[in-house]
Amino acid sequence: MATDSHLRFALAVHAALGAEGGNSCFSPYSVASALTLAALAARGETREELVALLGDPGEQATLLREAAELVEEGRGEQAEVAVSNTLWADDRLPLEDSFKAELAGWPGAAVASAPFEKEPEAARALINDDVGRTTRGLIPQLLPPGSIDRDVAAVLVNALYLKAAWKLPFREANTSDAPFHAPSGTRDVPTMWLSERVGYARAAGWQAVQLVAAGGLQAVVLLPDGALADAEAALDQVALTSLLGEVKFKPVELALPKISLDIPSSLTGVLRGLGVRTMFTDGADLSGLSPDPRLTVSEVLHQAVLRVDEQGFEGAAATALTMRLTSMIIDDPVTVTVDRPFLLLVRHAGTGALHFLARVVEP
């Protein structure tokens, strides 16, 4: 199933990104979008390695396209999604019509010219400005200074913006400082409080609290019974799917820290470690995108911003592949106090696609 492979991919990247144990946040949706487009452009071993990590590119493409659609009633003030998938190419690079046709079926698709060879800084500014527009200004500089030079021939970019209001908002008057037990020590952090019927499950060493938002979106807090590092090590796709499948609505008294994360990541080393190696070498075969045999991926950059407050959540993410030449049972309320490191998922309920996966160690 596409959802199973998507979850496996998300957890694999999460484990590699968060190996040092601190805060982490990335968008499986955004990274998978960029890599799936790369897989559709790749041939031979280059493609095989991407498929091994992502799953079937056709199935992933369908999942990602569907996950860009919000439930109609949530559009407007209650929920907003913006997605762009743009191939920025230098005029000197010939492009395959078949790839342009494939890209055209993706949300926010565009093929745009960028003067990488003649004016690399101007090209960098063009891409950053476009990402900034899609992400509503939350990611103004995906490509840092020095990341684009005259050898760059193309950059494949996915950008995502997501904003949704809770169906059951937290009352701002109830927010107050409460202790959070982080590895660096216990400190007081702004904490929101909610007492409502929400989704809840307890299984396999985790508590899950599911908060429903507008537009068919949801956030799921995953609180381990013990140390997060130990629980994460055993959280595979099967365990996560099983835990999410146990969620049922019941009275919950939830204490949840407010969240504000802004985390840039280089995914080049992460992807190499996960078996995607050939596309970064001279042996790369991206002939589905361009007949130029010299095309290779030099870097994969990612940035994710995620904010969670009393009204809902707002997130933005962008991924750039730089290419160069070279039930109703009445129960007593459950109290869930999120006062130690935890995970947070932001999901598209219909497809199960993960828009964001965050580890919060120091809120």
Secondary structure, 3 states (H helix, E strand, C coil): CHHHHHHHHHHHHHHHHCCCCCCEEECHHHHHHHHHHHHHHCCHHHHHHHHHHHCCHHHHHHHHHHHCCCCHHHECCCEEEEEEEEEEECCCCCCCHHHHHHHHCCCCEEEEECCCCCCHHHHHHHHHHHHHHHCCCCCCCCCCCCCCCCCEEEEEEEEEEEEEEECCCCCHHHCEEEEEEECCEEEEEEEEEEEEEEEEEEECCEEEEEEEEHHHEEEEEEEECCCHHHHHHCCCHHHHHHHHHCCEEEEEEEEEECEEEEEEEECHHHHHHCCCCHHHCCCCCCCCCCCCCCCEEEEEEEEEEEEECCCEEEEEEEEEEEEECCCCCCCCCEEEECCCCEEEEEEECCCCCEEEEEEECCC
